[in-house]
Amino acid sequence: EVQLVESGGGLVQGGGSLRLSCAASGFTFDDYAMGWFRQAPGKEREGVSCIILRDGGTYYADSVKGRFTISSDNAKNTVYLQMDSLKPEDTAVYYCAAGRCRGTYSSGSYYPVVDDYWGQGTQVTVSS
């Protein structure tokens, strides 16, 4: 059974940083991509970032590129999302996900999506 457990969310002022962690179990880590998507109240789910665990390739949504960094510790079956220069519009529930990473476009912007399996989510709130 695939299990994904997120941690590290919280409240931060605009311009601040947070690091999310996701501990994974129940599958062969290197066989998957992992990533993060977020959902704000009243908005659709939005892909944020994904990482190809076998080769470390990373992909970012245009809205977070240069501010967020995804990484993995394959020995610990854990993926991280370092979020810097946070903005109020980053406020959302962030979900860790595993599966196949694919790219999508919406309104001209790129979003990497991985959502075959996901965790319970962690709230990130950025105050202005």
Secondary structure, DSSP 8 states (H G I E B T S, - for coil): --EEEEE--EEEETT--EEEEEEEESS-GGGSEEEEEEE-TTS--EEEEEEETTT--EEE-TTTTTTEEEEEETTTTEEEEEE-S--GGG-EEEEEEEE--EEEEETTEEEEE--SEE---EEEEEE-
